[in-house]
Amino acid sequence: MPYGGGNVTLSWSTKNATSVSINNGVGTVGASGSKTVNVSANTTFTLTAKGTGGNDTCVVTIKVEAKKPAGKCDFLNVSKSVVKPSGETITLTWKTQNATSVSINNGVGTVAASGSKNVFVNGPTTFVLTATGATGSDTCTVSVTTEPVHTETPRCDYLRASNLENLKRGDTITLSWNTTNADHVTIDPRPGSVSVNGSEQVTIYDDVTTFTLRARNLSENTESTCTVTVRIDKESEKTPRCDLEVSKTRVNKGDKVTLSWDTNYADRVRIRDDRGNTIFDTNDYSSSKRHQYLDGEIDVIINRTTEFTLNAIGDGGSRTCRVEVKTDDLAVYEKRDQGYVIALTQVPYTGFEAGPFLTFLFYAMLTLWALFIAYVLVIKKGSILGFSLYGAGQNAGATADAANRKKVEALVAKYSGLNRN
């Protein structure tokens, strides 16, 4: 049965029944017969036949269709609401619900329940979309106008900036504008060329930025301007500041220098060298002690020319400071992959290269040669460069001289024996 219900006719027949009744307000009926009843919702009728031998029942259910929704138009939009007098192609977009048929006037005709369509417009036009459903219809309307045939002096109606509360560097604001009689509109320093009316989001980088809108009429070569100034909220942003110094800017390799720094509006300090090694980082300390090292100093050993970079990081952004320490060419140590070693340029060249045994033999021969010269001068000649080593008291010191000679002879014999071995 359709939505809303209606009249239905119940008919029945029984045997051997002494009484017959039907529920839902029908009541007692004859053993056989029919009756018309009105039904507005799903209803089940039960017939009960009673006899001397027992009872029996019959059941029939009447169903009424649920209410179907009416068609609904969610939106009908147009890509451009103002076209040139000569005409332009625009795009209609729409969406509907519960629609069994959808149509758009002005020659567009039947369309899908949701979609888009390109339409050429050369004059003021109002488009009406009709969405028809099972129990009703709904419409959406959008209008397109044409530019004035006769150009007039362009006018900037307004240029506004929003989202300015607690503005910080890097935040995004919204510029919105409206112009009249303009065929070319730009906004500087950005976003550049824009539509004659509209809005756009822009990121703020400077403390103070003045945006200027220029509305031009190219045919008349005239222009109208609007400006709006945007300032960063200094109370909500404090840009970090840093100062990095070094005790010496030129040192020898292996020397120690002291890096010292001070910062403002920073809650983290990190120092790295030009190889990416972290020299110092306040994040290495507990949160209760980090503030103690936002200003400080540290000693560093320099083995090569190095540039140190300090990053001061805070809520207002970050700031970078750099300092370079250069090393002189003369070096005591030279850094290689296997670690620190003595540089070869620091070892004097003797001109003699041999193993341990030959080196020992070489110095042993030098020693024997020196003893031989001493033996000749002292033992054999008893003088050096013509001067007597024993003097006039030779008889008196004869015993001592003999002992001394025996000692020298013993030394010669000892080292001669070593040499023979």
C-alpha positions as CSV (number, residue, x, y, z in Angstrom):
1,M,0.0,0.0,0.0
2,P,1.4,3.5,-0.8
3,Y,2.6,6.0,1.8
4,G,-0.3,7.3,3.8
5,G,-2.4,4.1,3.7
6,G,-6.0,3.8,2.6
7,N,-9.0,1.4,2.6
8,V,-8.5,-2.4,2.2
9,T,-11.2,-5.2,2.1
10,L,-10.8,-8.2,4.3
11,S,-12.6,-11.4,3.2
12,W,-12.8,-14.8,5.0
13,S,-14.5,-18.1,5.2
14,T,-14.7,-20.7,8.1
15,K,-16.3,-24.1,8.8
16,N,-17.7,-25.6,11.9
17,A,-17.3,-22.3,13.8
18,T,-19.8,-21.3,16.5
19,S,-18.2,-17.8,16.7
20,V,-15.8,-15.8,14.5
21,S,-14.0,-12.5,15.4
22,I,-11.2,-10.3,13.9
23,N,-8.9,-8.1,16.0
24,N,-7.8,-4.4,15.4
25,G,-11.3,-3.1,15.9
26,V,-13.2,-5.3,13.4
27,G,-14.9,-7.4,16.1
28,T,-17.3,-10.3,15.8
29,V,-18.2,-11.3,12.2
30,G,-20.1,-14.0,10.4
31,A,-18.7,-17.4,9.6
32,S,-17.9,-16.1,6.1
33,G,-17.9,-12.6,4.6
34,S,-15.9,-9.4,3.9
35,K,-15.3,-6.0,5.4
36,T,-13.6,-2.8,4.3
37,V,-11.3,-1.2,6.8
38,N,-8.9,1.8,6.7
39,V,-5.2,1.2,7.2
40,S,-2.6,4.1,7.8
41,A,0.4,2.0,9.0
42,N,1.6,-1.6,8.9
43,T,-1.2,-3.7,10.4
44,T,-1.7,-7.4,11.1
45,F,-5.3,-8.8,11.2
46,T,-5.9,-12.1,13.0
47,L,-9.2,-14.0,12.5
48,T,-10.2,-16.4,15.4
49,A,-12.7,-19.2,14.6
50,K,-14.1,-21.1,17.7
51,G,-16.0,-24.4,17.5
52,T,-17.0,-27.3,19.8
53,G,-13.9,-29.2,18.8
54,G,-11.4,-26.3,19.3
55,N,-10.2,-23.0,17.9
56,D,-8.4,-22.0,14.7
57,T,-6.8,-18.7,13.5
58,C,-5.9,-17.0,10.2
59,V,-3.5,-14.0,9.8
60,V,-3.0,-11.4,7.2
61,T,-0.6,-8.3,7.3
62,I,-1.1,-5.0,5.4
63,K,2.1,-3.0,4.8
64,V,2.2,0.7,4.1
65,E,5.3,2.2,2.3
66,A,7.5,4.6,4.2
67,K,7.6,8.2,3.4
68,K,10.1,9.0,0.7
69,P,12.2,12.2,1.2
70,A,11.9,15.3,-1.0
71,G,14.7,16.3,-3.3
72,K,17.3,18.8,-1.8
73,C,19.8,21.1,-3.5
74,D,23.0,21.5,-1.5
75,F,24.6,24.2,-3.7
76,L,24.9,25.7,-7.2
77,N,28.1,27.6,-7.8
78,V,29.6,29.5,-10.7
79,S,33.3,29.9,-11.4
80,K,33.0,33.6,-12.3
81,S,30.2,35.9,-11.5
82,V,31.2,38.8,-13.7
83,V,32.0,38.2,-17.4
84,K,33.1,40.4,-20.3
85,P,30.4,41.9,-22.4
86,S,31.6,39.9,-25.4
87,G,31.0,36.7,-23.4
88,E,33.0,34.1,-21.5
89,T,32.8,30.4,-20.7
90,I,32.1,29.8,-17.0
91,T,31.7,26.5,-15.0
92,L,28.6,25.6,-13.1
93,T,29.0,23.1,-10.2
94,W,26.3,21.6,-8.1
95,K,25.3,18.9,-5.5
96,T,21.9,17.5,-4.6
97,Q,20.4,14.9,-2.3
98,N,17.4,12.5,-2.6
99,A,16.8,13.7,-6.1
100,T,15.2,11.4,-8.7
101,S,15.7,14.1,-11.4
102,V,17.8,17.3,-11.6
103,S,17.7,20.0,-14.2
104,I,19.1,23.5,-14.8
105,N,17.4,26.1,-16.9
106,N,18.8,28.4,-19.6
107,G,19.5,25.6,-22.0
108,V,21.5,23.4,-19.7
109,G,18.8,20.8,-19.3
110,T,18.8,17.5,-17.4
111,V,22.0,16.9,-15.4
112,A,23.3,14.4,-12.9
113,A,22.5,14.6,-9.2
114,S,26.0,16.2,-8.6
115,G,28.6,17.4,-11.1
116,S,29.8,20.4,-13.2
117,K,29.3,21.8,-16.7
118,N,30.9,24.5,-18.8
119,V,28.4,27.1,-20.1
120,F,29.0,30.2,-22.4
121,V,27.5,33.4,-21.0
122,N,27.4,36.7,-22.9
123,G,24.9,38.6,-20.8
124,P,23.3,38.8,-17.4
125,T,22.0,35.3,-16.6
126,T,20.3,33.6,-13.6
127,F,20.7,29.8,-13.4
128,V,18.1,27.8,-11.5
129,L,18.7,24.2,-10.5
130,T,15.6,22.1,-9.6
131,A,16.1,18.9,-7.6
132,T,13.0,16.7,-7.7
133,G,12.4,13.9,-5.2
134,A,9.7,11.4,-4.4
135,T,7.7,13.8,-2.2
136,G,8.9,17.2,-3.3
137,S,11.4,19.5,-5.0
138,D,14.1,22.0,-4.0
139,T,15.9,24.8,-6.0
140,C,19.2,26.7,-6.0
141,T,19.9,29.9,-7.8
142,V,23.1,31.7,-9.0
143,S,23.5,34.8,-11.1
144,V,26.2,35.9,-13.6
145,T,26.5,39.6,-14.6
146,T,28.6,41.3,-17.3
147,E,31.1,44.1,-16.9
148,P,30.0,47.6,-17.8
149,V,30.4,48.3,-21.5
150,H,31.8,51.7,-20.8
151,T,34.9,51.7,-18.6
152,E,35.2,54.0,-15.7
153,T,38.0,55.1,-13.4
154,P,39.1,52.1,-11.3
155,R,38.6,52.2,-7.6
156,C,40.0,50.3,-4.7
157,D,37.1,49.8,-2.3
158,Y,39.1,48.2,0.5
159,L,42.2,46.1,1.4
160,R,42.0,44.4,4.8
161,A,44.2,42.1,6.9
162,S,42.8,39.6,9.4
163,N,44.3,37.0,11.9
164,L,46.5,39.7,13.4
165,E,46.1,38.8,17.1
166,N,49.4,37.7,18.7
167,L,51.1,37.8,15.3
168,K,54.5,36.3,15.2
169,R,57.1,36.0,12.5
170,G,56.2,33.0,10.2
171,D,52.5,33.3,11.0
172,T,49.9,33.5,8.2
173,I,47.4,36.4,7.8
174,T,44.4,36.7,5.4
175,L,44.3,39.6,3.0
176,S,40.9,40.4,1.5
177,W,40.0,43.1,-1.0
178,N,37.4,44.6,-3.3
179,T,37.7,46.8,-6.4
180,T,35.4,48.5,-8.9
181,N,36.0,49.1,-12.6
182,A,39.4,47.4,-12.4
183,D,40.6,44.9,-15.0
184,H,44.1,44.3,-13.5
185,V,44.8,44.1,-9.7
186,T,48.1,43.5,-8.0
187,I,49.2,43.4,-4.3
188,D,52.8,44.1,-3.4
189,P,55.1,42.9,-2.0
190,R,53.1,39.7,-2.3
191,P,51.0,37.8,-3.5
192,G,51.4,39.7,-6.8
193,S,48.7,39.5,-9.5
194,V,45.3,38.7,-8.0
195,S,41.6,38.7,-9.0
196,V,39.6,42.0,-8.9
197,N,37.9,40.8,-5.7
198,G,38.9,38.1,-3.3
199,S,41.1,37.0,-0.4
200,E,44.4,35.2,0.0
201,Q,46.6,33.9,2.8
202,V,50.1,35.5,3.2
203,T,53.0,34.5,5.5
204,I,54.6,37.3,7.5
205,Y,58.4,37.5,7.7
206,D,59.3,41.1,8.7
207,D,58.6,43.2,11.8
208,V,56.6,45.6,9.7
209,T,55.0,44.9,6.3
210,T,53.0,47.4,4.2
211,F,50.8,45.8,1.6
212,T,49.8,48.0,-1.4
213,L,46.9,47.1,-3.7
214,R,46.9,48.6,-7.2
215,A,43.7,48.5,-9.1
216,R,44.3,49.4,-12.8
217,N,42.2,50.0,-15.8
218,L,44.5,49.2,-18.7
219,S,42.3,50.8,-21.4
220,E,42.3,54.2,-19.6
221,N,45.8,53.7,-18.1
222,T,44.5,54.8,-14.6
223,E,45.2,53.4,-11.2
224,S,43.8,53.4,-7.7
225,T,45.6,52.1,-4.6
226,C,44.9,50.9,-1.1
227,T,47.4,50.1,1.7
228,V,47.3,48.1,4.9
229,T,50.2,47.8,7.4
230,V,50.9,44.6,9.4
231,R,53.2,44.6,12.5
232,I,54.5,41.7,14.4
233,D,53.4,41.6,18.1
234,K,56.7,42.3,19.9
235,E,55.2,41.2,23.2
236,S,54.5,37.7,21.9
237,E,57.8,37.4,20.0
238,K,61.3,38.1,21.2
239,T,63.9,37.1,18.6
240,P,66.9,35.4,20.2
241,R,70.3,37.2,20.2
242,C,73.7,35.7,20.5
243,D,77.4,36.7,20.8
244,L,80.2,34.1,20.3
245,E,83.8,35.0,21.0
246,V,87.1,33.1,21.0
247,S,90.2,33.8,23.1
248,K,92.6,33.4,20.1
249,T,91.8,33.5,16.4
250,R,95.2,32.0,15.4
251,V,97.0,29.2,17.2
252,N,99.3,26.3,16.7
253,K,97.9,22.8,16.3
254,G,97.2,21.3,19.7
255,D,96.7,24.7,21.4
256,K,93.8,25.3,23.7
257,V,91.3,28.2,23.1
258,T,88.3,29.4,25.1
259,L,84.9,29.8,23.5
260,S,82.6,32.2,25.4
261,W,79.1,33.2,24.6
262,D,76.1,35.2,25.8
263,T,72.5,35.1,24.6
264,N,69.1,36.8,25.0
265,Y,65.6,35.4,24.6
266,A,66.9,31.9,24.1
267,D,66.0,28.7,25.9
268,R,68.5,26.5,24.1
269,V,72.2,27.0,23.1
270,R,74.0,24.5,20.8
271,I,77.6,24.9,19.5
272,R,78.9,22.7,16.6
273,D,82.1,22.7,14.6
274,D,82.2,22.7,10.8
275,R,82.3,18.9,10.7
276,G,78.9,18.7,12.4
277,N,80.3,17.6,15.8
278,T,78.4,19.0,18.8
279,I,80.7,20.8,21.1
280,F,78.1,21.9,23.6
281,D,74.3,21.6,24.0
282,T,72.2,22.9,26.9
283,N,69.8,20.0,26.2
284,D,72.5,17.7,27.7
285,Y,71.6,19.2,31.1
286,S,68.4,18.8,33.1
287,S,65.6,21.4,32.5
288,S,66.3,23.0,35.9
289,K,69.9,23.7,35.1
290,R,69.8,24.6,31.4
291,H,69.3,28.3,32.0
292,Q,72.6,28.5,33.8
293,Y,74.4,27.7,30.6
294,L,72.7,30.1,28.2
295,D,75.7,32.3,28.9
296,G,79.1,30.6,29.5
297,E,82.4,29.4,28.2
298,I,84.2,26.2,27.3
299,D,87.8,25.2,26.5
300,V,88.6,23.5,23.2
301,I,91.8,21.9,21.8
302,I,92.4,23.1,18.2
303,N,94.1,20.6,15.7
304,R,93.0,22.3,12.5
305,T,91.4,25.5,11.2
306,T,87.9,25.3,12.5
307,E,84.7,27.3,12.3
308,F,82.4,27.1,15.3
309,T,78.7,27.8,14.9
310,L,76.4,28.7,17.9
311,N,72.6,28.4,17.5
312,A,70.5,30.4,20.0
313,I,66.9,29.0,19.8
314,G,63.8,30.5,21.5
315,D,60.1,31.0,21.0
316,G,60.8,33.9,18.7
317,G,62.9,31.8,16.3
318,S,66.6,31.2,16.2
319,R,69.8,33.2,15.7
320,T,73.2,32.0,14.5
321,C,76.7,33.2,15.5
322,R,80.0,32.0,14.1
323,V,83.7,32.3,14.9
324,E,86.8,30.9,13.2
325,V,90.1,29.7,14.7
326,K,93.0,29.3,12.2
327,T,96.0,27.1,12.8
328,D,99.6,27.9,11.7
329,D,101.4,25.6,9.2
330,L,104.1,24.5,11.8
331,A,102.7,21.7,13.8
332,V,104.1,19.3,16.4
333,Y,101.3,16.7,15.9
334,E,99.6,15.6,12.8
335,K,96.1,14.1,12.9
336,R,95.6,11.0,10.8
337,D,93.0,8.3,10.6
338,Q,95.0,6.0,13.0
339,G,95.2,8.8,15.7
340,Y,97.7,11.4,16.7
341,V,101.3,10.5,15.7
342,I,104.6,12.4,15.6
343,A,105.0,14.2,12.3
344,L,107.9,13.0,10.2
345,T,109.0,16.6,9.6
346,Q,109.8,16.9,13.3
347,V,112.3,13.9,13.4
348,P,115.9,14.9,12.4
349,Y,117.3,12.8,9.6
350,T,120.6,11.1,10.6
351,G,121.6,9.8,7.2
352,F,121.9,6.2,8.7
353,E,119.1,3.7,8.3
354,A,119.6,0.2,9.7
355,G,118.1,-2.4,12.0
356,P,118.7,-2.6,15.8
357,F,121.7,-5.0,15.4
358,L,123.6,-2.9,12.8
359,T,122.9,0.2,14.8
360,F,124.4,-1.3,17.9
361,L,127.4,-2.5,16.0
362,F,127.9,1.0,14.5
363,Y,127.9,2.7,17.9
364,A,130.2,0.0,19.4
365,M,132.8,0.6,16.7
366,L,132.6,4.4,17.4
367,T,133.2,3.6,21.1
368,L,136.2,1.4,20.3
369,W,137.7,4.0,18.0
370,A,137.4,6.6,20.7
371,L,139.1,4.2,23.2
372,F,141.9,3.5,20.7
373,I,142.6,7.2,20.3
374,A,142.6,7.6,24.1
375,Y,145.0,4.6,24.4
376,V,147.5,6.0,21.9
377,L,147.5,9.5,23.4
378,V,147.4,8.5,27.0
379,I,149.1,5.1,27.3
380,K,151.6,5.2,24.5
381,K,152.6,8.9,24.3
382,G,151.6,10.0,27.8
383,S,150.7,13.5,26.4
384,I,148.1,15.4,24.6
385,L,149.1,18.2,22.2
386,G,152.6,18.1,23.6
387,F,151.6,18.4,27.3
388,S,152.8,15.6,29.5
389,L,150.0,13.9,31.5
390,Y,152.4,12.7,34.3
391,G,154.6,15.8,34.8
392,A,157.8,16.1,36.9
393,G,156.4,14.0,39.7
394,Q,156.5,10.9,37.6
395,N,158.6,8.9,40.1
396,A,156.4,10.0,43.0
397,G,153.2,9.0,41.1
398,A,154.5,5.9,39.4
399,T,152.2,3.6,41.3
400,A,149.2,5.7,40.5
401,D,150.1,5.9,36.8
402,A,150.5,2.2,36.6
403,A,147.1,1.7,38.1
404,N,145.5,4.2,35.6
405,R,147.1,2.5,32.7
406,K,145.9,-0.9,33.8
407,K,142.3,0.5,34.0
408,V,142.5,1.9,30.5
409,E,144.0,-1.3,29.1
410,A,141.2,-3.3,30.8
411,L,138.6,-1.1,29.2
412,V,140.2,-1.6,25.8
413,A,140.4,-5.3,26.3
414,K,136.7,-5.4,27.4
415,Y,135.3,-3.6,24.4
416,S,137.7,-5.5,22.0
417,G,136.3,-8.7,23.3
418,L,132.7,-7.5,22.8
419,N,133.6,-6.5,19.2
420,R,135.1,-10.0,18.5
421,N,131.9,-11.6,19.8
